[in-house]
Amino acid sequence: MTNKIALITGASRGLGRNMALHLAKRGVHIIGTYRSSEEEAQSLKQEIEALGGKAVMLPLDITDVTSFQAFLNAVIETLTADFGRKHFDFLVNNAGNGLFSNFVDATQEQFTSLINTHLQGPIFLTQKLLPFIADGGRILNVSSGFVRFTLPGYSIYAAVKAAVEVLTRYMAVEFGSRQIRVNAIAPGAIETDFGGGAVRDNNDVNAWVAQGIALGRVGLPDDVGGAVAAILSDDMAWANGTTFDISGGQLL
Ligand SMILES: NC(=O)c1ccc[n+]([C@@H]2O[C@H](COP(=O)([O-])OP(=O)(O)OC[C@H]3O[C@@H](n4cnc5c(N)ncnc54)[C@H](OP(=O)(O)O)[C@@H]3O)[C@@H](O)[C@H]2O)c1
């Protein structure tokens, strides 16, 4: 994977940050995005450089489709100036957060926010970036274990993530002629800032979730970052249009 370039949205914190570190350890250069956590993004860049890698951090609000042309221009400029290339190899549509709301209380604003973040953004960002993804490249969308199992309060979030899994299959079909593989991951509960960080910071929640996972603990960012590096590797090149459950066996 040496000298490949991965563009990861939402690389400043949590899973995206960890994916970037695992890929950088395998020699992949990183174009990471942040929305509000510029300091964290810059510290990730330094961490990658300390590993001997190369990283550039760009601002992006995945809900703001009107900003995508300017973002694309920044990506093209980065590819040329920092990497001497016209294309990148891996796109990871990761940015976003969860939203807890019981079905009866859910508002249209919450619905729109989830749709814009997890569906509209990845669709139109991918559309913009597609000509700049190398033939034979990879796209990885981030779904959620909530598509397979249910927990009250996540109906709309899970329904939107389900759409991401369907989209993944259609993208795989439409991009196959360019040998671009499109897959998704569905992580179970992972200790990040997701959902206000409850799974990580609240011992009771952590223990309750852990008893539903076959391996007896909740996931850590490294559990996902390593899996993503493996899925993007050539060893997994025959996997296409599928969703990988990365949950340690949650609620089987
Ligand atoms: N953690 C879990 O248990 C879990 C399980 C299944 C799926 N997921 C999915 O995994 C992905 C990453 O979640 P995480 O756990 O890493 O969450 P996180 O720790 O809260 O990190 C979220 C990342 O997404 C960025 N982001 C949030 N809203 C954004 C927006 N509107 N535009 C651009 N960037 C935005 C944040 O950037 P800034 O901080 O710079 O704003 C941050 O880098 C999400 O798609 C989430 O749905 C998480």
The ligand as an ORCA input file, in Angstrom:
! r2SCAN-3c Opt
* xyz 0 1
  N     -18.323      5.049     17.367
  C     -19.256      4.159     17.102
  O     -19.708      3.404     17.978
  C     -19.761      4.016     15.683
  C     -20.439      2.834     15.356
  C     -20.910      2.666     14.069
  C     -20.730      3.676     13.119
  N     -20.077      4.821     13.479
  C     -19.898      5.833     12.413
  O     -18.508      6.074     12.297
  C     -18.301      7.395     11.771
  C     -17.310      8.132     12.666
  O     -17.830      8.178     13.982
  P     -16.888      8.354     15.261
  O     -17.313      7.364     16.251
  O     -15.480      8.424     14.855
  O     -17.386      9.798     15.760
  P     -16.532     11.007     16.399
  O     -15.454     10.485     17.281
  O     -17.569     11.903     16.972
  O     -15.825     11.714     15.143
  C     -16.632     12.282     14.145
  C     -15.745     12.831     13.045
  O     -16.615     13.279     11.979
  C     -16.421     14.669     11.773
  N     -17.703     15.299     11.471
  C     -18.839     15.291     12.220
  N     -19.805     15.989     11.596
  C     -19.265     16.453     10.445
  C     -19.750     17.247      9.373
  N     -21.008     17.747      9.343
  N     -18.919     17.535      8.337
  C     -17.648     17.057      8.339
  N     -17.122     16.334      9.329
  C     -17.933     16.019     10.368
  C     -15.777     15.221     13.028
  O     -15.020     16.361     12.660
  P     -14.746     17.635     13.666
  O     -14.503     17.098     15.039
  O     -13.544     18.269     13.054
  O     -15.964     18.493     13.585
  C     -14.924     14.032     13.489
  O     -13.694     14.018     12.796
  C     -19.674      8.042     11.683
  O     -20.156      7.927     10.361
  C     -20.521      7.203     12.634
  O     -21.871      7.248     12.293
  C     -19.590      5.008     14.723
*
